[in-house]
Amino acid sequence: MITDSSRDKSIHYSVFKREPVRGISIFTTEEFLQRYDLFSESIIADFYIIVVAASGEAHYTIDGESGTLKQKSALFIPPERVVSINLKECSGFLIAFFEDFYTEEYNITRLLSVFNVYPAKYNERAAAVSFPAGTFEDIITLVKMMMKNSRSTPLKAAPETFTALLHTLFTIAGNTLNDEMNGMPPANARQLERLLSLIDMHYSNQQSPLFYSEKLNMRPIRLNRLVSQYLGCSVKHLIRKRLMLEARKLLTHTDMQITEIGYHLNFADISYFSKTFSDFHRLTPTMFRKIHKKHQ
């Protein structure tokens, strides 16, 4: 476990290495408190967190902003946030998953748009999302299906089953958020899809946001504003996220040397590759590989 300069503990997803499904872990809140209870103190996690409150309430703080998760609501917390949650008065579920688990099957757009709900400079949307009664019942059903599949012995469901259920949950949540925010205009949605497709094709050779704005025939400032509004980050950050996704895959699933990986991703300076990776993951490439190779 490493610690940043603000003394908040950094937690890596490998803390869940004993859970049956690699990349995603599902608990009741009572189980989570008994087995992990990670969030009673402020931490910084490198994984996504969803807390679903069926009854009771949970008080939380995200990046210094406090709030209360009420019943029939869900809390969506992206990685690299300073988080504390008091789950003792909340009955429901907690889902933790690593980004790569989802993006192996699905585009990152839905993930970023749903998790762009925390208080941040990009928007004023609250981290906790309330759902209509019928919609909340659908979410509870999905979570229970994931939990049931994860507890079967032997494990019968393929990872794709969990990813599909998670994607359905995000679709429901995204539709609720769109209703609240009057939806994303179709033209904007198409532009974001095109942008992400272009990044997928060119991320290793074209790391300048200007390249993508020219391809989309948009002014750079307008494209950046669009990405900030709906995905909560910059175009440059999206490009770096795609680079780091590929870096994680190569570190985990190949025996390429770290210098080879850096050059493969067009980092001329390997020390800059290591710094970029460490800034994203709070782990050096060597430490990341050691953890993931060990717990594959």
N, C-alpha and C positions, 0 to 999 in steps of 0.2 A: 504494500500500500504506500503510495507516495503522497506528498503533501505540497500544496502550492504556497506561495508567499503569504497568502491571507490566512494560512493555517486551517483551511477547510480540507477535510479528508477527501482524497480522490479514490473512487471505487471503480474497479474494472469489472466488466461483465463476468469474468472468470470466477467471481465469488459464487456464482450459481452453477459451478461445474458439475455438481452432483445431481442436478435436475435431469429428468429423463430425455427432454427434447433439447438438442443443441441449438442455441440461439434464441430461445424463448422460454420463459418460465411463468407459470400461472399459479396463483395462490389465493386462498381466502385471506382476508385481512388478519384473521385470527392465526392462521398458519404462519403468515409472514412475520407477525410479531413474535411468535414462539421460536422460529427458526433463524431469522435474520435481524429484524428490527434495525435496519440500516439508517432510517431517516429521523430518528429521535434527535440526532445532532445534525448540524449543517454538513452536507457532503456535496461533492461534485462527481456525478456519475458519467460514464462514457456510453450509456445506453438509454433507450427511451423508456419512460415509465407511464403507465396508465393506472389510475386509481378509480374504481367504480364504487360509488357509495349507494348501497341498497337501503340502508337505514342509518340513523345517527348522523354524525358530522365529523369532519376532520379539519383541524386548523393547520394551515401550511404557510410557508414563506418561500418565495422564489425570487432570487436576486434582490433580496431586501424588501420585496413587496409582499404583504401579508394578505391572506384571504381565508375563507371558510368554504369547504366542500360540503354542500347540503345533500340530503337524500335525493335519489333519482338524478344524480349528477355524476359527471366524470371529470377527472383531472388529467390533462395531457401535458407531460413535461418532457421537453427535448433534452438531449445530452448537453453536458458542459454548463449546466445551471447550478447555482448554489441553492440547494434544496434542503428543507426540513419539513417533515409531516408528522403530526400527532395522530396516529391511527387508533388510539385506545378506545375512543368513543364511536368508531365507525365500523359498521358491519358491511362487508362487500367483498371486492376482489382487487388484487393487484397483479398487473402484467408487466414484466420487464423483458425487453428484447433488444438485440443488437441490430444496428441498421442493416448490416449485410444480409441478415436473415430475410428481411422483407424485400430488399432491392435485388435479390437473386431472381425474383419472379416478377416484380412490378416496378414501374417507373416511380421515381422518387417524388413526383409532383404531389400526389395525394398525401404522402407522408408529411411533406413539408407544409402543405396548406392546412392540414388538421392540427399539426403541432405548432403552428404559428399563432398560438392563442395566449401565450404568456405575456405579461406586461413588459413591453420593450419599446425601444425608440421608434420601431416601425409602425406600431399600432397601439390602440388602447383596449384591445379585447382582453377579457379576463381569462385566467388559466382554467377555471372551472366552467364547464358547459352543462347547462340544465337541459333535460330532454322531456318532451311530452310523455305521458304515461305509457302509451302504446309503443313508442319508439324505444323508451328505456327497457321495456320488457323484451324487445327484440335484441337489445345489447346484452342483457342478462342471459338470454338463451344462447347467444353466440359464445359468451365467455364460459358458460357451463359446458357447452360442447367441446371447447378447447380443453377445459380442465378434464372432462371425462376421457377424451382421447389421450391426454398426456398421462393419465393414471392407469390405462389399460396395461395388463401384463400377460404376454409380452406386448411391447408397444406396437400397435397395429397400424396406426395412422402414419402416413409418410409426412415429411416436413412440409410438402406442398399443401397438405390439408390444413395445417395450422396457418400457413401464409394466406391461403384463400379465405379462411375464416377471419383473420386479422384484417385483410383487405375489405371484406364485407363490413366489418365494424367501422373501418375508416370511411367507407362510402356513406354509411348511415350518419356518422358523426359529421362528415363533410356536408351532407344535404341539410342537416339541422343548422350548421353554421352558415351555409349559404342562405337559408331562409331568414336567419337573423340579420345577415349583412346584405340582403337583397341579391345575393348570388354574384358570381363572377361573370361578367359579360362574355358571351361565346367567343368574340374576337380576341379577347385577352387570353382566354383559355387556349385557343389555337396557337397564339404567339408563344405562350409558355411551353406548350408541347413541342413546337418547332425548335425553340431554343434548346430544350433538353435533348432532343434528337440530334441537333447539331453538335452539342457538347459531347454526346456519346460517340459521334463519328470523329471528332477533331481534338478532343481534350489533350492528347499527348503532344500534338504538334502545334496547336493554336491555343495559347494560354492568355491571350489578350482579349478583354471584353470588346474591344473595338472590332475585332474580326467578326464577332457574332452579331453586333448591332448592324454592321454593314450587310451581312448575309440576310438579316431580317428587314433591311431597309428602314431601320429605326434610328433615331438619334440616341447616342449612348446614354444620355441623362434620362431619356424617356424609358428606355429598356430597363435601366437600373431601378427607376421608380416603380415600374410594373412588378419586377421581381421582389423588390422590398415590400410592396404592398401586400402581395398574395403569398409569398414564400418566406418572408421575414429575413432575407439576407441579400447580399449583393451578387451580381453576375460573377465577379471574381471569386467569391466564396463558392458558388455552384461549380465552377471549373475546378477549384481546388478540392472540393468534396469528391468529384468524379476521379480526380487523380489519386486521392487517398484511398478511395474504394479499390482501385486497381492495385495500388501498393499493398493494401491489406491482403488481397487475393494472392498476389505473388509471394508475399512473406509467409502466408499460411499454407498454400497449396503447391509451392515449388521449392526447389533447393537452390534457386538463384542467389548469388551473393548480393548483399545489400548495395554494393557499388554498382552491380549489373542492373539491379532494379531501378536505381536512381537514373542511370544513363538511359535505360529503356523508356523511362517516363520523361526523357529530355531535360533532366536537371543537369546542367553543365557542371555545377558545383555540388559534390556529394554532401558536403557539410550543410549546404542550404537545403538539400532534400531531407536530411536528418532533422534539421531545425523545423522545417515545415511539418514533417510527420509528428514530431514531438509536440509542437504547438497544437495540433489537432487532437492528439490522443493522450497527452500527458505521459506518454511512454516513448522511449526511443524505439526505432525499428527493431533493434536487437532484443529489447525487452518484450516487445509485442510478439515477435516470432517465438520467443522462448515460452511465453504463456500459452499461445494458441497451438503450437506444435505439441505441447505437453498435454493439452486437454481436448485434442481432436477426437 
